């Protein structure tokens, strides 16, 4: 063998040996890439579904005053331990939860497997801070996954990057003990790398023990002064584990990898409604707004600012009209039930969805040529070529649609499939002006249909 060739082989073998001994995150720094078409295909079920249930459940349900109660009230681990020692959701029936979600029209669910408090709902092998070590003594996630799958819903896991209980998690600006100097001093040598190892092990459990995981909601990065971002979480390392174990899984945008190709699948505006379709660098992107019935994600006994069924239905419609998904949250009680306020609203949404769901499933924003009238919202199904006019304020017999004349072949109320007659009304008076040549006027009943939000289904001409 020639000396130069032998030297090259030896160098190559040495490099290979080094690489194989490195953690995966160091040996390969970038997650696998996919084309736009591949991503759209992977996310097709999610885009079709449009409506999901978020579930925030943990020890904070016993405090019943917000899921951030440990943070807000600066509660120490020792004082918070009382919730762990009495946790016993004896009325927990995930089949009932799943049935309620399906009847409300939801197509997927996302459960907080571990929230910021660090408590795990499954039987994790790397901690004792879990449901199986409480008086309840059983895994809460497995029966939940099985129940929701049996009702036809897709499975989503929320996993908190933050952990206020773990002994290796360094305190920061959102930690309950952030203002406690003695705690800060005692915790100054905590090793974030060990905590990331812990997170990876838990993610591997979640992604290998419960079958297909359709979506993953990681929460959350807060880089900057006294914060934590991608370098702290080793975000690319965690992302790679997820992509390898569950390549079809849809991942949210909170790993602080917004500038990385493949670093996220959808944006997550929280507790507010975007003005329009969410964009990144001028390009429309998949998005999902997560919302609560009130101001709290976890069960809050004394919260009184609950939205109405009508407000929630309008929120759902508006989200889809802007090309997004709605993830609506329920905070179960410490006994494992949905409280009556939540059930009343989910039932109300379900009654409306029974007759109007096809105005949302598989729908998106209307083509630009169709402008919504005042007090209305438009959705559009590109496969069936039907527009859905959601009428938020019922008019007195006539509804004028500028730009629709000559484009509609049939119209009906969606709740009962009763015909809505229409005609072009060139020259007719409309408010303080005359109708133009492209105005279509719908002839509506004077009395509003007995539904939360009436919907008119418009069949487009070929």
Secondary structure as GFF3:
##gff-version 3
##sequence-region A 1 462
A	DSSP	alpha_helix	3	21	.	.	.	ID=ss1
A	DSSP	alpha_helix	24	27	.	.	.	ID=ss2
A	DSSP	alpha_helix	36	42	.	.	.	ID=ss3
A	DSSP	alpha_helix	44	49	.	.	.	ID=ss4
A	DSSP	beta_strand	51	55	.	.	.	ID=ss5
A	DSSP	alpha_helix	60	63	.	.	.	ID=ss6
A	DSSP	alpha_helix	69	72	.	.	.	ID=ss7
A	DSSP	alpha_helix	77	86	.	.	.	ID=ss8
A	DSSP	alpha_helix	94	103	.	.	.	ID=ss9
A	DSSP	beta_strand	108	114	.	.	.	ID=ss10
A	DSSP	three_ten_helix	131	133	.	.	.	ID=ss11
A	DSSP	alpha_helix	141	150	.	.	.	ID=ss12
A	DSSP	beta_strand	154	160	.	.	.	ID=ss13
A	DSSP	alpha_helix	181	186	.	.	.	ID=ss14
A	DSSP	alpha_helix	192	208	.	.	.	ID=ss15
A	DSSP	beta_strand	215	219	.	.	.	ID=ss16
A	DSSP	alpha_helix	230	233	.	.	.	ID=ss17
A	DSSP	alpha_helix	235	245	.	.	.	ID=ss18
A	DSSP	beta_strand	250	251	.	.	.	ID=ss19
A	DSSP	beta_strand	279	280	.	.	.	ID=ss20
A	DSSP	beta_strand	283	284	.	.	.	ID=ss21
A	DSSP	beta_strand	288	291	.	.	.	ID=ss22
A	DSSP	alpha_helix	309	321	.	.	.	ID=ss23
A	DSSP	beta_strand	325	330	.	.	.	ID=ss24
A	DSSP	alpha_helix	340	356	.	.	.	ID=ss25
A	DSSP	three_ten_helix	357	359	.	.	.	ID=ss26
A	DSSP	beta_strand	376	381	.	.	.	ID=ss27
A	DSSP	beta_strand	386	391	.	.	.	ID=ss28
A	DSSP	beta_strand	398	402	.	.	.	ID=ss29
A	DSSP	beta_strand	408	413	.	.	.	ID=ss30
A	DSSP	beta_strand	418	419	.	.	.	ID=ss31
A	DSSP	beta_strand	421	424	.	.	.	ID=ss32
A	DSSP	beta_strand	429	430	.	.	.	ID=ss33
A	DSSP	beta_strand	433	434	.	.	.	ID=ss34
A	DSSP	beta_strand	439	443	.	.	.	ID=ss35
A	DSSP	beta_strand	454	460	.	.	.	ID=ss36
###
